[in-house]
Amino acid sequence: QLQLVESGGGLVQPGGSLRLSCAASGFTLDYYAIGWFRQAPGKEREGVSCISSSDGSTYYADSVKGRFTISRDNAKNTVYLQMNSLKPEDTAVYYCAADEFWAGPRSAVVVQDMCVVGGFGSWGQGTQVTVSS
């Protein structure tokens, strides 16, 4: 059974850092495209960062570019989202997602186009990130 479990969320002051983890079970993450999404109250879920494979392109939303970094540890079957210089507007529930159908060494344009809710078939339960003083 395919399962994704996020952890690492919490309360942090503006300017602080958090590292979110997404542990996969029941499948091998290396063969899947991976995405991090977030949903703030009253807003739609949006793509934060996506990567198509270990050797594929990476996409970051403009709002997080230069501050967030997506990475994966295939040995641990885990994906991470390092979040630095956090802002109050980063407050949201963060979800990781996986999809096998478009995984592979995709171009940057493809990864950007697929970094949407409809581009992923498997989702974690989410972890809350609150940025506040």
TIBAKE-466987 format. One record per atom (N, C-alpha, C): x, y, z; residue in three letters. Coordinates in steps of 0.001 Angstrom, whole numbers. Layout:
% residues N
       xx       yy       zz  type
        X        Y        Z   Ala
...
END
This chain:
% residues 133
       xx       yy       zz  type
      848    -1190        0   Gln
        0        0        0   Gln
      887     1245        0   Gln
      670     2095     -983   Leu
     1456     3307    -1132   Leu
     1058     4314      -59   Leu
     2055     4835      660   Gln
     1768     5788     1725   Gln
     2856     6854     1781   Gln
     2427     8092     2019   Leu
     3337     9222     2206   Leu
     3020     9859     3549   Leu
     4042    10089     4353   Val
     3842    10673     5670   Val
     4771    11870     5830   Val
     4167    13061     6001   Glu
     4952    14271     6197   Glu
     5223    14496     7678   Glu
     6331    15165     7947   Ser
     6666    15563     9312   Ser
     7578    16780     9246   Ser
     7786    17398    10402   Gly
     8708    18520    10470   Gly
     8069    19888    10544   Gly
     6751    19939    10444   Gly
     6083    21220    10546   Gly
     6106    21754    11972   Gly
     5654    22996    12112   Gly
     5619    23587    13446   Gly
     5491    25088    13379   Gly
     5732    25709    14530   Leu
     5675    27168    14655   Leu
     7101    27711    14604   Leu
     7317    28704    13761   Val
     8646    29298    13618   Val
     8485    30801    13444   Val
     9458    31550    13902   Gln
     9423    33000    13754   Gln
     9816    33406    12340   Gln
     9361    34555    11902   Pro
     9791    35053    10577   Pro
    11310    35094    10478   Pro
    11810    34663     9335   Gly
    13248    34583     9136   Gly
    13845    33254     9530   Gly
    13062    32425    10185   Gly
    13562    31130    10639   Gly
    13518    30069     9550   Gly
    13890    28846     9933   Ser
    13972    27737     8990   Ser
    13257    26505     9530   Ser
    12795    25697     8622   Leu
    12232    24387     8941   Leu
    12622    23438     7824   Leu
    12721    22153     8164   Arg
    12912    21141     7141   Arg
    11781    20132     7247   Arg
    11007    20060     6196   Leu
     9923    19083     6133   Leu
    10453    17785     5534   Leu
     9933    16685     6039   Ser
    10287    15367     5516   Ser
     9028    14681     5011   Ser
     9212    13858     4008   Cys
     8106    13064     3464   Cys
     8633    11646     3274   Cys
     8224    10759     4154   Ala
     8678     9371     4104   Ala
     7683     8534     3320   Ala
     8210     7769     2377   Ala
     7364     6926     1538   Ala
     7464     5474     1968   Ala
     6366     4773     1865   Ser
     6344     3341     2120   Ser
     5437     2675     1100   Ser
     5766     1432      782   Gly
     4961      702     -184   Gly
     5379      928    -1629   Gly
     6342     1806    -1845   Phe
     6850     2038    -3190   Phe
     8214     2712    -3099   Phe
     8927     2741    -4207   Thr
    10269     3332    -4248   Thr
    10186     4728    -4831   Thr
    10500     5713    -3991   Leu
    10373     7109    -4406   Leu
    11201     7451    -5634   Leu
    12315     6774    -5809   Asp
    13221     7095    -6910   Asp
    12537     6968    -8259   Asp
    11487     6191    -8348   Tyr
    10802     5971    -9616   Tyr
     9593     6872    -9802   Tyr
     9458     7847    -8908   Tyr
     8286     8701    -8927   Tyr
     8671    10180    -9035   Tyr
     7806    10936    -9677   Ala
     7886    12393    -9573   Ala
     7360    12797    -8201   Ala
     7981    13799    -7616   Ile
     7638    14216    -6262   Ile
     7305    15702    -6242   Ile
     6322    16047    -5451   Gly
     5971    17454    -5325   Gly
     5661    17838    -3896   Gly
     5937    19080    -3571   Trp
     5491    19685    -2323   Trp
     4455    20755    -2670   Trp
     3351    20708    -1983   Phe
     2262    21657    -2174   Phe
     1912    22286     -828   Phe
     1187    23381     -883   Arg
      714    23981      356   Arg
     -678    24567      145   Arg
    -1414    24641     1248   Gln
    -2754    25200     1206   Gln
    -2975    26060     2443   Gln
    -3168    27330     2210   Ala
    -3466    28265     3289   Ala
    -4982    28352     3449   Ala
    -5463    28759     4625   Pro
    -6912    28862     4843   Pro
    -7577    29748     3801   Pro
    -8637    29223     3200   Gly
    -9389    29986     2223   Gly
    -8754    30069      848   Gly
    -7637    29375      660   Lys
    -6955    29418     -636   Lys
    -6861    28031    -1244   Lys
    -6614    27999    -2535   Glu
    -6444    26735    -3221   Glu
    -5055    26159    -2930   Glu
    -4971    24843    -3050   Arg
    -3676    24177    -2895   Arg
    -2786    24560    -4084   Arg
    -1553    24917    -3777   Glu
     -644    25368    -4826   Glu
      666    24587    -4792   Glu
     1260    24445    -5946   Gly
     2542    23765    -6042   Gly
     3660    24666    -5552   Gly
     4485    24139    -4684   Val
     5622    24870    -4134   Val
     6902    24474    -4861   Val
     7107    23171    -4978   Ser
     8308    22666    -5639   Ser
     8051    21253    -6112   Ser
     8560    20932    -7287   Cys
     8392    19592    -7844   Cys
     9675    19149    -8522   Cys
     9879    17853    -8537   Ile
    11026    17274    -9220   Ile
    10565    15977    -9869   Ile
    10972    15778   -11113   Ser
    10439    14645   -11861   Ser
    11176    13345   -11559   Ser
    12444    13437   -11221   Ser
    13227    12244   -10901   Ser
    14563    12707   -10350   Ser
    15392    11754    -9983   Ser
    16681    12113    -9410   Ser
    17535    12910   -10388   Ser
    17357    12653   -11687   Asp
    18156    13375   -12675   Asp
    17301    14316   -13516   Asp
    16108    14622   -13011   Gly
    15215    15499   -13746   Gly
    15302    16937   -13284   Gly
    14538    17756   -13928   Ser
    14511    19176   -13602   Ser
    13707    19418   -12334   Ser
    13978    20561   -11746   Thr
    13293    20965   -10525   Thr
    12559    22272   -10767   Thr
    11366    22375   -10207   Tyr
    10565    23597   -10327   Tyr
    10337    24177    -8942   Tyr
    10413    25483    -8855   Tyr
    10055    26207    -7641   Tyr
     9083    27321    -8010   Tyr
     8072    27494    -7192   Ala
     7189    28635    -7354   Ala
     7983    29919    -7115   Ala
     7618    30971    -7812   Asp
     8339    32240    -7677   Asp
     8372    32715    -6224   Asp
     7318    32438    -5491   Ser
     7216    32930    -4115   Ser
     8220    32283    -3167   Ser
     8803    31143    -3563   Val
     9735    30442    -2678   Val
    11119    30297    -3282   Val
    11278    30712    -4522   Lys
    12552    30546    -5220   Lys
    13677    31254    -4445   Lys
    14776    30542    -4265   Gly
    15902    31093    -3527   Gly
    15818    30873    -2030   Gly
    14647    30447    -1535   Arg
    14475    30224      -92   Arg
    14237    28749      240   Arg
    13561    28032     -649   Phe
    13217    26630     -413   Phe
    14061    25737    -1331   Phe
    14363    24544     -838   Thr
    15119    23570    -1614   Thr
    14499    22193    -1444   Thr
    14177    21557    -2557   Ile
    13661    20189    -2526   Ile
    14824    19222    -2740   Ile
    14801    18126    -2028   Ser
    15842    17121    -2207   Ser
    15258    15756    -1863   Ser
    15968    14718    -2261   Arg
    15505    13379    -1940   Arg
    16693    12518    -1502   Arg
    16425    11634     -574   Asp
    17401    10650     -119   Asp
    16827     9287     -483   Asp
    17289     8751    -1593   Asn
    16726     7493    -2080   Asn
    16998     6340    -1127   Asn
    18125     6386     -435   Ala
    18442     5317      506   Ala
    17428     5270     1647   Ala
    16915     6434     2033   Lys
    15917     6505     3108   Lys
    14499     6568     2565   Lys
    14372     6577     1238   Asn
    13051     6673      610   Asn
    12280     7872     1138   Asn
    12975     8987     1225   Thr
    12428    10186     1845   Thr
    12747    11407      988   Thr
    11803    12318      946   Val
    11975    13594      260   Val
    11918    14711     1297   Val
    12687    15757     1059   Tyr
    12762    16852     2012   Tyr
    12403    18175     1330   Tyr
    11953    19106     2131   Leu
    11788    20484     1688   Leu
    12439    21359     2754   Leu
    13607    21894     2422   Gln
    14287    22817     3317   Gln
    13732    24206     3074   Gln
    13231    24831     4134   Met
    12600    26139     4015   Met
    13374    27130     4866   Met
    13964    28109     4221   Asn
    14730    29145     4900   Asn
    14066    30509     4727   Asn
    14473    31453     5545   Ser
    13948    32828     5462   Ser
    12427    32826     5396   Ser
    11815    32101     6281   Leu
    10366    31937     6253   Leu
     9649    33246     6523   Leu
     8508    33402     5858   Lys
     7689    34596     5973   Lys
     6304    34201     6484   Lys
     5583    35150     7076   Pro
     4221    34830     7529   Pro
     3339    34280     6406   Pro
     3553    34726     5192   Glu
     2742    34241     4069   Glu
     3069    32809     3667   Glu
     4097    32224     4266   Asp
     4385    30810     4040   Asp
     3526    29906     4931   Asp
     2768    30500     5830   Thr
     1912    29730     6718   Thr
      869    28951     5922   Thr
      831    27647     6128   Ala
      -87    26781     5379   Ala
       93    25348     5860   Ala
     -799    24490     5407   Val
     -582    23060     5541   Val
      210    22617     4317   Val
     1297    21906     4560   Tyr
     2171    21470     3477   Tyr
     1959    19980     3233   Tyr
     1820    19638     1967   Tyr
     1579    18267     1551   Tyr
     2684    17809      588   Tyr
     3054    16551      713   Cys
     3890    15975     -336   Cys
     3026    15062    -1190   Cys
     3441    14894    -2422   Ala
     2676    14107    -3382   Ala
     3637    13354    -4289   Ala
     3146    12272    -4844   Ala
     3967    11446    -5726   Ala
     3158    10977    -6922   Ala
     3844    10776    -8032   Asp
     3174    10251    -9219   Asp
     4190     9516   -10085   Asp
     3790     8360   -10596   Glu
     4730     7556   -11381   Glu
     4574     7771   -12878   Glu
     3455     8311   -13299   Phe
     3164     8311   -14733   Phe
     3980     9313   -15523   Phe
     4398    10407   -14869   Trp
     5219    11348   -15614   Trp
     6631    11475   -15034   Trp
     6995    10486   -14215   Ala
     8342    10485   -13636   Ala
     9385    10270   -14724   Ala
    10592    10738   -14491   Gly
    11679    10557   -15434   Gly
    12420    11855   -15655   Gly
    13412    11839   -16547   Pro
    14228    13027   -16803   Pro
    13490    14050   -17661   Pro
    12484    14668   -17106   Arg
    11663    15632   -17838   Arg
    12316    16989   -17883   Arg
    11900    17783   -18861   Ser
    12430    19137   -18995   Ser
    11823    20049   -17940   Ser
    12427    21209   -17779   Ala
    11935    22175   -16799   Ala
    10518    22622   -17122   Ala
    10197    22756   -18392   Val
     8852    23193   -18791   Val
     7819    22148   -18388   Val
     8136    20876   -18600   Val
     7210    19806   -18244   Val
     7010    19763   -16732   Val
     8096    19856   -15981   Val
     7970    19795   -14527   Val
     7114    20954   -14018   Val
     7320    22136   -14565   Gln
     6515    23283   -14150   Gln
     5037    23050   -14479   Gln
     4752    22542   -15675   Asp
     3358    22323   -16084   Asp
     2687    21241   -15239   Asp
     3473    20262   -14798   Met
     2908    19144   -14047   Met
     2867    19394   -12550   Met
     3453    20486   -12105   Cys
     3474    20787   -10670   Cys
     2160    21446   -10255   Cys
     1098    20709   -10463   Val
     -253    21138   -10102   Val
     -947    19965    -9428   Val
    -2043    20257    -8754   Val
    -2743    19210    -8002   Val
    -3092    18029    -8897   Val
    -3559    18311   -10108   Gly
    -3958    17243   -11018   Gly
    -2811    16419   -11562   Gly
    -1576    16834   -11324   Gly
     -420    16109   -11817   Gly
       45    14998   -10902   Gly
     -620    14838    -9761   Phe
     -178    13855    -8768   Phe
    -1337    13001    -8292   Phe
    -1061    11702    -8145   Gly
    -2114    10774    -7779   Gly
    -2092    10320    -6331   Gly
     -966    10514    -5647   Ser
     -848    10046    -4273   Ser
     -429    11207    -3386   Ser
    -1069    11292    -2220   Trp
     -868    12444    -1342   Trp
     -671    11999      102   Trp
      118    12803      827   Gly
      236    12621     2259   Gly
     -884    13361     2968   Gly
     -860    13300     4294   Gln
    -1940    13883     5091   Gln
    -1697    15346     5429   Gln
     -481    15826     5224   Gly
     -158    17223     5448   Gly
      463    17496     6806   Gly
     1241    18573     6870   Thr
     1831    19014     8123   Thr
     1722    20536     8183   Thr
     1337    21040     9352   Gln
     1082    22477     9496   Gln
     2394    23232     9697   Gln
     2552    24306     8949   Val
     3659    25243     9138   Val
     3066    26607     9452   Val
     3464    27162    10583   Thr
     2981    28474    10999   Thr
     4174    29387    11221   Thr
     4186    30502    10512   Val
     5273    31471    10638   Val
     4693    32722    11300   Val
     5097    32941    12529   Ser
     4517    34038    13295   Ser
     5461    34424    14416   Ser
     5435    35707    14753   Ser
     6225    36177    15890   Ser
     5370    36208    17156   Ser
END
